[in-house]
Amino acid sequence: MNSAPAAHMPGAASTAAPRSGLGAWLAASLARRLTLGLIVALLVSAVLLVVLALTISRDALRREHEQSATRVAHLFEASLQNAMLKHDIEGMAGILAALGHSPGVAEARLLAPQGTVRFASRPEAVGSSAQAPIARLCLHAGCTPSPPRLAWHAVPEGDQLQIAYPILNQARCAQCHGPAAGRPVNGVLLVDFKPLPPATPGSGPALLLAGAGLAALGVFAAIMGFTLRRQVTQPLAALAQATDRLAAGDLSARVNASGDDELGRVSHGFDRMAARIDAMVGRLDAQARFLQTLIDAMPDPVLVIGADHRIRLANQAYATLLGHDAQAVVGQPCYRASRGLAEPCPSTLVTCPLAEIRQHAQPVRSMLRLQRSDGAPVEVDIEAAPVHAADGETLVVEVLRPLERALRFSQEQRLSTIGLLANGVAHEIHNPLASIRLALQAILRGLRNGGMDRPEMVDYLELVDREIDRCVLTTQRLMQMSQAPTQALQPVRLVTAIDDVLALLREECRARGVQVRVSGVPESERVRGDEAELRQVLVNLVHNALHAMPQGGRIDIEGAASDDGARLRLAVRDSGCGIALADQPLIFMPFFSRRVDGQRGTGLGLAICKATMERFGGAIEVQSAPGQGSTFTLTLQRVAADAAMGADS
């Protein structure tokens, strides 16, 4: 037996929209996401490393440039002081001009403490004012002389260094500039160096530093990638592959990991879980096979249906009944497999066992017309009962009995009817036997004492002969009732059939206080049918009428020819309680029984009557109203007089 469909297994379904493109590609693999994360981390680290290298390279270049500027200024300070001591004005101008044209120097100026340019590498700058570069220097008496001031300025060509170098007043300069206490600074050497080009990754220090950092990052990335692949992604990939195989139904899937770390313990746990699942599924399969074998051994069709109308189990008898494959119907909705419908049966039109049990939670019995795989209808009687599964779901077990099989038992039903006639039959035979016994006793007494003459003895013997005829006629009627139906239909004398039935039921009618009247049936009237089956129909109708009149009443049996004269309509009318309107469409269905006396009948009587009349080429109809009695009308084919005579001969 197949296991339950996945559609019925418990589980949470994702409602998120499926990803597509790069997102789906990354979501499908942890290794891809880790690789992408590592690449992003390397790129960010590389960018930060390059920025750091550029910053360090620029700072180192500036410090080197500042040190060189200080040394140059210090060197030129000595030259200027020497020229000042010699009062060599032209030499001082030449020193400034030479300084201004030195490599890396853009301009050189010598300022008075007040900011006036005294000497300059550019002649046009002499006499101009340059207050800004020396604004924050202490050049006057009363303050500590400022150290050289280094300042960087951004210009279009790059960063430009400017050094303001105070030339301190010394003792040897006092004869010209006065004592140092009153004039601490003789002047300020102001040198503007050529702009440094912007630092780029291709510059020497930056390139060296960035290359070394990137190489270190590459080694780190390789080691991390190898470690992640060996220790994380490969074990996870093996675990994911085993999980997929297990989910797809391969219960032999195992990881077989060798490590004892966290992932190793997870893998070992997965293997133990898979082994337990394999064992449990094996036991469940064995139980399912045993259950399927058990229900397949049942002769009646059996279904187990879930609350969602889907068939959980079906035996071979059900498959044979409807022409299906037993395994193919498992998982299908019952209304589709059994009735060929696209939606559940309307509960207002048919008695659905599943709907009834859902509402009342108790066993139910109903009749349904199912449909074979070839489209042929099948009438079945269904007995259904609820079963509560271990998971709390309420299942419905249905046992189906084909009604055509029940109709094949009409002969047994006929014999059962004869058993119901036992009281009347006993009366019909008992009374003649009692009369025979009295007559024989009288004859014996007359023979012993010689007091009985011949005519009196003949009268007694004729009485015995008549009573024996009555017994024989009663047994003949019973034999006609018990005969199996013939395949070919024959002319049946209707009056004889009615009289025989009423004779058998006469005692029961008398006991129930019911009067019977027959009218409209000519002596010569013959109809096409079967002797035994026609009597069975009449017995069922009269019996039902008797059951509908527990306090007594009247039964009228009336015949009338149809308008075209080809058919005879025989009405059996009672004055009983009538039939409820809701029950009238159901009374001809097998196993439906609603007796007034509260007894449970077989429910086959009217179904057999309907099947019999259809075999005769006729029909049976009912008209009834609660409290006003019921009328069952049989439509029979009449037999022409010449055909009836030929049959009698």
Stockholm file with secondary structure:
# STOCKHOLM 1.0

chainA/1-649         MNSAPAAHMPGAASTAAPRSGLGAWLAASLARRLTLGLIVALLVSAVLLVVLALTISRDALRREHEQSATRVAHLFEASLQNAMLKHDIEGMAGILAALGHSPGVAEARLLAPQGTVRFASRPEAVGSSAQAPIARLCLHAGCTPSPPRLAWHAVPEGDQLQIAYPILNQARCAQCHGPAAGRPVNGVLLVDFKPLPPATPGSGPALLLAGAGLAALGVFAAIMGFTLRRQVTQPLAALAQATDRLAAGDLSARVNASGDDELGRVSHGFDRMAARIDAMVGRLDAQARFLQTLIDAMPDPVLVIGADHRIRLANQAYATLLGHDAQAVVGQPCYRASRGLAEPCPSTLVTCPLAEIRQHAQPVRSMLRLQRSDGAPVEVDIEAAPVHAADGETLVVEVLRPLERALRFSQEQRLSTIGLLANGVAHEIHNPLASIRLALQAILRGLRNGGMDRPEMVDYLELVDREIDRCVLTTQRLMQMSQAPTQALQPVRLVTAIDDVLALLREECRARGVQVRVSGVPESERVRGDEAELRQVLVNLVHNALHAMPQGGRIDIEGAASDDGARLRLAVRDSGCGIALADQPLIFMPFFSRRVDGQRGTGLGLAICKATMERFGGAIEVQSAPGQGSTFTLTLQRVAADAAMGADS
#=GR chainA/1-649 SS CCCCCGGGSCCCCCCSCCCCTHHHHHHTCHHHHHHHHHHHHHHHHHHHHHHHHHHHHHHHHHHHHHHHHHHHHHHHHHHHHHHHHTTCHHHHHHHHHHHHTSTTEEEEEEECTTSBEEEESSGGGTTCBCCGGGTTSCCSTTSCCCCCEEEEEEETTEEEEEEEEEEECCGGGHHHHCCTTTCCEEEEEEEEECCBCCCCTTSHHHHHHHHHHHHHHHHHHHHHHHHHIIIIIHHHHHHHHHHHHHHTTCTTCCCCCCCCSHHHHHHHHHHHHHHHHHHHHHHHHHHHHHHHHHHHTCSSCEEEECTTSBEEEECHHHHHHHTCCHHHHTTSBHHHHHHCCSSCCCTTTSCCHHHHHHHHCSCEEEEEEEECTTSCEEEEEEEEEEEECTTSCEEEEEEEEEHHHHHTTHHHHHHHHHHHTHHHHHHHHHHHHHHHHHHHHHHHHHHHHTCCCHHHHHHHHHHHHHHHHHHHHHHHHHHHHHSCCCSSCEEEEHHHHHHHHHHHHHHHHHHHTEEEEEESCCTTCEEEECHHHHHHHHHHHHHHHHHTCTTCEEEEEEEEECTTSSEEEEEEEECSCCCCTTTGGGTTSTTCCCCTTSCCCCSCHHHHHHHHHHHTTCEEEEEECTTSCEEEEEEEEBCCHHHHHHHHC
#=GC SS_cons         CCCCCGGGSCCCCCCSCCCCTHHHHHHTCHHHHHHHHHHHHHHHHHHHHHHHHHHHHHHHHHHHHHHHHHHHHHHHHHHHHHHHHTTCHHHHHHHHHHHHTSTTEEEEEEECTTSBEEEESSGGGTTCBCCGGGTTSCCSTTSCCCCCEEEEEEETTEEEEEEEEEEECCGGGHHHHCCTTTCCEEEEEEEEECCBCCCCTTSHHHHHHHHHHHHHHHHHHHHHHHHHIIIIIHHHHHHHHHHHHHHTTCTTCCCCCCCCSHHHHHHHHHHHHHHHHHHHHHHHHHHHHHHHHHHHTCSSCEEEECTTSBEEEECHHHHHHHTCCHHHHTTSBHHHHHHCCSSCCCTTTSCCHHHHHHHHCSCEEEEEEEECTTSCEEEEEEEEEEEECTTSCEEEEEEEEEHHHHHTTHHHHHHHHHHHTHHHHHHHHHHHHHHHHHHHHHHHHHHHHTCCCHHHHHHHHHHHHHHHHHHHHHHHHHHHHHSCCCSSCEEEEHHHHHHHHHHHHHHHHHHHTEEEEEESCCTTCEEEECHHHHHHHHHHHHHHHHHTCTTCEEEEEEEEECTTSSEEEEEEEECSCCCCTTTGGGTTSTTCCCCTTSCCCCSCHHHHHHHHHHHTTCEEEEEECTTSCEEEEEEEEBCCHHHHHHHHC
//
